[in-house]
């Protein structure tokens, strides 16, 4: 009997791929580009979009440090649960605090679930021009406060598994760089 589990096996290995960065950095766009490619290759994929999670899983939470931490822990729990069941989970979530992200990484390590941290390192100047959701304009007009990277802290990952400078490459190139890392680690 030939062993052709190896090609099928990698399709059932789940992983959490956490894309952190400022608002309008390109996290969600890159996640959906990569998700399409992984699905085309036969992987089971879910995208846990930060905005959707806020609406459904974390409704009622505000943007205090404590609420942001709770939100990230909830997302991390769901991501690990899916990943431990063979799903590639792409998580484009700001997750501004290093200790919150580290707690999610440790949960994955305890469970033996692959975890990849990606810093979408787009400068705030570029993000504020992109301003996909109009948040930077609202903050500048004084309509909102607590905008991550402007008047609320964003702690950049010190040693992410991958740093993507989305302002210097296309979405496809960014997704390709992440796909190459996943391939190198036997996850794609």
C-alpha positions in Angstrom: 0.0 0.0 0.0 1.4 3.3 -1.0 1.5 6.1 1.5 -0.2 9.1 -0.1 -1.3 10.6 3.2 1.5 13.1 3.0 -0.2 15.2 0.4 -3.6 15.0 2.1 -2.2 15.4 5.6 -1.1 19.0 5.1 -4.6 19.9 4.2 -5.9 18.8 7.6 -3.2 20.6 9.6 -4.8 23.7 10.9 -3.0 26.8 11.9 -3.8 30.3 13.1 -2.3 33.1 11.0 -2.7 36.3 13.0 -2.3 39.6 11.0 -1.7 42.5 13.3 -1.3 46.1 12.3 -2.8 49.6 12.3 -6.3 50.4 11.0 -6.2 50.5 7.2 -2.8 48.7 7.1 -4.1 46.1 4.7 -4.6 43.1 7.1 -8.1 42.1 5.9 -7.3 42.6 2.2 -4.2 40.4 2.5 -6.1 37.8 4.6 -8.8 37.4 1.9 -6.3 37.2 -0.9 -4.5 34.4 0.9 -7.7 32.7 1.9 -8.7 32.4 -1.8 -5.4 30.9 -2.7 -5.5 28.4 0.2 -9.1 27.4 -0.7 -8.0 26.9 -4.3 -5.4 24.5 -3.0 -8.0 22.5 -1.1 -7.5 23.9 2.4 -10.3 24.5 4.8 -10.1 28.3 5.6 -11.9 30.8 7.8 -11.3 34.5 8.1 -12.1 35.9 11.5 -12.5 39.6 10.6 -12.1 41.9 13.6 -15.1 44.0 12.6 -17.4 41.0 12.3 -16.1 39.6 15.6 -16.8 42.9 17.3 -20.4 42.8 16.0 -21.2 39.2 16.9 -18.8 37.7 19.4 -17.7 40.8 21.3 -20.8 43.0 21.1 -20.9 45.3 24.1 -17.2 45.6 24.5 -15.7 49.0 24.2 -12.2 50.1 23.3 -10.6 50.3 26.8 -7.4 48.3 27.2 -9.2 45.7 29.2 -12.0 45.4 26.6 -9.5 45.2 23.8 -7.7 42.4 25.7 -10.9 40.5 26.2 -11.8 40.8 22.5 -8.4 39.5 21.5 -8.6 36.6 23.9 -12.1 35.6 22.6 -10.8 35.7 19.0 -7.7 33.7 20.0 -9.9 31.1 21.6 -12.1 30.7 18.6 -9.1 30.7 16.2 -7.3 28.0 18.2 -10.5 25.9 18.4 -10.9 26.0 14.6 -7.2 25.5 13.9 -7.0 22.5 16.2 -9.8 21.0 14.0 -7.8 21.3 10.7 -8.8 24.8 9.6 -6.4 27.5 8.4 -7.7 30.5 10.4 -6.7 33.9 9.1 -7.1 36.6 11.8 -6.8 40.2 10.5 -7.2 42.0 13.9 -5.4 45.1 15.2 -4.6 43.5 18.6 -2.7 46.6 19.7 -1.1 45.1 22.9 1.9 42.8 22.9 0.7 41.0 26.1 -2.7 40.2 24.5 -1.0 38.7 21.4 1.5 36.8 23.5 -1.4 35.2 25.6 -3.0 34.0 22.3 0.4 32.6 21.1 0.8 30.8 24.5 -2.7 29.3 24.2 -1.8 27.9 20.8 1.6 26.5 22.2 -0.2 24.8 25.1 -2.6 23.1 22.7 0.1 22.3 20.2 -1.6 24.3 17.5 0.6 26.1 14.9 0.5 29.9 15.2 2.0 32.4 12.9 2.2 36.1 13.8 2.4 38.5 10.9 3.0 42.2 11.3 1.4 44.2 8.5 3.8 47.1 9.1 2.2 49.9 7.2 3.2 53.4 8.5 0.4 55.5 10.1 0.9 58.1 7.4 0.0 55.6 4.7 -2.9 54.2 6.7 -4.4 57.6 7.3 -4.4 58.3 3.6 -6.0 54.9 2.8 -8.5 55.5 5.7 -10.7 52.6 4.5 -13.4 53.2 7.2 -13.0 56.9 7.6 -11.6 56.5 11.1 -8.6 58.8 10.7 -10.8 61.6 9.3 -13.2 61.2 12.2 -10.3 61.3 14.7 -8.8 64.4 13.0 -12.3 66.1 13.2 -12.5 65.2 16.9 -15.5 62.9 16.4 -13.7 59.9 17.9 -10.8 59.3 20.2 -8.8 56.3 21.1 -7.7 55.5 17.5 -5.0 52.9 17.6 -1.6 54.4 16.4 -2.8 58.0 16.6 -4.1 58.7 20.2 -4.1 55.2 21.5 -1.0 52.9 21.6 0.0 50.2 19.2 2.8 48.0 20.4 4.5 46.7 17.3 5.6 43.0 17.4 9.3 42.8 18.3 9.9 39.5 16.5 6.9 38.5 14.3 7.2 35.4 12.1 6.8 37.7 9.1 6.8 41.5 8.6 4.9 42.7 5.5 5.4 46.2 4.3 2.1 46.5 2.3 2.9 50.0 1.2 5.9 48.7 -0.8 4.3 45.8 -2.5 1.0 44.6 -4.0 -1.7 42.7 -2.1 -0.8 39.6 -4.2 2.9 40.0 -3.4 2.0 40.4 0.3 -0.2 37.2 0.2 2.6 35.4 -1.7 5.2 36.2 1.0 2.9 34.8 3.6 2.0 31.8 1.5 5.8 31.1 1.1 6.3 31.2 4.9 3.3 28.8 5.4 4.8 26.5 2.8 8.2 26.6 4.4 6.6 25.5 7.7 4.6 22.7 6.1 1.3 24.5 6.6 0.4 25.2 3.0 
